[in-house]
Amino acid sequence: MGAMATSTIAGTLHSRHLHCRTLLLLLPYLPIAFLLVDGGGIPTTLDGPFTPATRAFDRSLRQGSEDVPLSDPRLAPRARPPSPEQIALAASADPSSLWVSWVTGRAQVGSHLTPLDPTAVRSEVWYGERPASADTVGHPHVARGSAEVYSQLYPYPGLLNYTSGVIHHVRLVGLRPSTRYYYRCGDSSLKGGLSDERSFVTLPAPAPDAYPRRVAVVGDLGLTGNSTSTVDHLARNDPSMILMVGDMTYANQYRTTGGRGVPCFSCSFPDAPIRESYQPRWDGWGR
């Protein structure tokens, strides 16, 4: 599905508005070390500058975790077509722009699949600085983007093909820094085609004394029981932005290994014809 932002934006549900305080930034995987500050607690960027210090791994923490199965209610679809699901925000080039992504329709897994038509549904984001009434689109601005369908096809028997729902991407431009915006995404021409109203706050304009209050960095998040506690920990600290450096679902070789990691794939599965990737894990992560 590519480096798609997911709907893990930390937020608080007030009435019918989902107030998203956090922007999610996805980058290709890269090695990274977590640097903490002595004295307890997680500092904000406003507390610096300070000398970083590494902290030894706490071996009393739970190590190892089983993958959350796709039958778990937390990974079930959150909306019925044509309503959007897997809604996500991602930082763009500057505080005046922002990416909104989501999925409509249902992914398919099987031997003989017919992909969905990405031209059959619009990619729209309606937005403004004030909440809209419940029964109308209501926002003064609309941005339109593109849509695509991703398919993973295998030439070997026993490996299930996959074709995604319709993946939408819309870039908002001309936004004001440090401003809350309310938005709905989807297709306004379809009954039930728009999401509930949500909101986000743009990042501050670059300046020596204006920058994200708190930035969270996380990698190798996976889709396990530990993933939930990690995301909850991030949300409790209310970061302005999350830097996600990769390894989010562990979808590779999922059916071959039964969802368990192995130190040497070719040693454990010498007869496997290909290192397959079980794409529905991506959809589960996005929810």
N, C-alpha and C positions, 0 to 999 in steps of 0.2 A: 504494500500500500504506500510505500515511500515514507519520507520524513513528514508525516502528517501530524499536525498538532491534535491532541485529543482532548476530550472533555474532562480533564482532570484539573480544571481551573478551580483553585480554592475559592470558595464563596460562601455566602450565608443566604438562606432563603427567607426573604421577608415578604409576606403576603404572596402575590403572584410574581414578584420580581426576584430573579436570581442575581445577586450583586457579586460580580466576579472581581476580586481584588488583585488577582495574580495573572500575569502574562506568562505563557509557556513558550520557551525558546528551545527549538530542537536543532542540534548540530550533529555532524557525523561523529562516530565514536572516536574518542581520543583518551589517552591515559591521563588521569587527574588524581591529585592527592587532596584530601580534605585538610584544611588548616584551621585549627581552632585557637581560641584565645584563652589563656589561663584566667582563672577567676570565676568560672562557672557561667552558665547561660550562653546564649547566642547573641553576640553583639550586632548592632546595626552599622551600616557604613558611616553613619554620622558620628560614631564613637572613635573612629580612626583619626590619623593613621596610627597603627600599632604593629608591633613585631609579631608575626605569626609563630605559632608553636605547634608541633605535632603532638598528638595524644595517642598513647598506647591503646591497642584494641582491647576492649573489655570482654574477656573470655567468659564472663558470666551471662552474656547475652545469648539468646537462642541461636544456634547455628544450624543451617539446613532447613529446608521447608519444601513441602509437597506443592506441586502446581495446583492452583484452584481449577476444578473441572468446569467445562463449559456449561454443565447442567446447573451450576451454582446460580441462584437468583441475581447475584451481583453482576454476572456477566450476560444476563438475558437482555434482549432488545428493550430499549426504554420507550420506544414509540412505534406506532403502527404506520405503515406507508399510507399516504405520501409524506407524513410528518418527518422532519429531520431528526437524526440521532447522531451520537458521537460528535457533538458540537465542540469546537475547539478554537482557541485564540492563539496566535503566534506573533511575536514581535517582528516588525518589519525593519526597514532601513533606518528609520528615524521616528521620533515620537509622534509625528503627524500622520503616520500610516500604521495599519494593522491588518493582519490576515485573519479571516474567519473561514473555517473549514467545517464540513459536516458530511453525513452520508444519508442518502435516501434509498428506499428499496431494500431488498433482502439479498444477501450473499447466497451463493449456491455451491454445493459440493456434490460431486458425483462423476459419472463417466461421460455422459452426453449432456452438455449444458448449452443453453442459449443465453448469451450475455444480455443484460439490460441495455436499453438505448439511452445514452447520456443526453441526447438532444430532446428527449421527450419531457424533460422537466427543467424548469428555470433555476438559475443560481442567482438569488437576490438576497441582499441584506438591506433592510429598512432600519434607519437609525436616526437619532437626534439626542439633544441634551436634556429632554424632558420625557417622562414616562408617557406612553400612549394609552388611550382608553382601551378597555378589554375587548370591545367588539369591532375594532377597526385596525387597519395597518397603522395609521396614525402618525408615523414618523415622517419628518419633512424631507429626509434624504434617502436615496436608494442607490446602491452600488450593485453592479452586475459583474459576474465573473465567468469561470469556465467549469466544465464538468468532464469526468472521464470514468471509464470502467477498467479495472485491472483484472487480468486473468492469469492464472498459473496452470499450465497444461503440461502433463507428463506423458512421455512416449512409452512408459513401462506399465504392464498390467499390475494391478494391486495398489497403485498409487492414485488417490482421488484428485481429480481436477477441481479447480476453484475459480469462480468468477465473482467479483465483488458487487456490492451495491454501487449506486452512482455516487462518486466522490466529488464534492463541490469545493471550490476555492474562490474566495472573493477578497480582493484587497481594498480596504477603506483608505482614502487619502484625504488630505486637507483637515485632519483632526487637530484640535487644540491640545497642547501638552497639559498634563496634570488636570484633566477634565473627565468627569463621568459621562459616559454615553449609554443610552438604552437602545437595544436593538432586537430585531426578530429576523431570522433567516429562513430561507426556503423558497417556495413558489407561491406567490400571492394569487395566482390564477386558479389554484386548486383548493377545493374545500379541505380544510385541515392541513394545508400545505405549508403553513408557517409555524415556526416554533413558538413556545411561550416567550414572553419578553424577558430578556436578560440584560445585564449591564457590565461594564468594565470601566476602569480608570486608566487613561493613557499615561505613559511614562513622562517624567519631567523633561523639559528642554535641557540639552547639555549646557552645563555651566560649572565653574569651580565649586559652587556650593549647592548644586542641584543635581541629584542623581538618585537612583532607586534606594529607598530606605533600607531594604534588606533583600539580599539575593540568595536564593537557595540553589545548591548544586547537587545533583544526584545522578548516579549511573548504575548500570546493572540492576535495574529495578525489578525486572522479571514480572511474572504474573502468579505469585505464590501467596501463601498466608502472610509471609513477611512483607510483601508489597503493601498490603493494606495498612499495617502499622507504620510503615515508612511514609506513606501518603498522609496518614492522619497526623504524624509528627510534623510534616511540612505545613499542613493546614493550620495547626495550632500556633505555629510561629509566624503566620500571616506574612509571607514574603511578598515583595512587590513584583518579583520575577523569579521564575524557575528556569535554570539552565539544565536541560536534559541532555546528557552526553551519549546516550545510546543503550543498547541491549535491554529492550523493554518487554519482550514477550517470550523469548526463547521458543520461537515457533519452529526453528530448524530441527529436522529429524524427529519431530514430535511423535508421529505415529510409529516410526521405526523403533525409537527408544522407549516408548510408553510414557513419555513425559519426564523421563529421568536423564540427568546429565551423565555422560561417560567421559573418562579422561582420554580415551583413544577410540574414536568412532570406527575406524577401519579395523582395529583389533577386535572390538566387541561385535561388529556386524560386518564380517568379511564378504558376505554374499549380497549386501545391499547394493543395488545397481546405481543409485544416485542419492545424494544427500537431500532428501525431500524437505519441504517446508509446509507445515500445516497452517495455512493462512487464516482460518477462523480464529486462531489465537489473537491475531491482530484486532479483529472486530471486538473480541472480548475485552482486550486491554483498553480500547477506545471508549468503552462504556463505563 
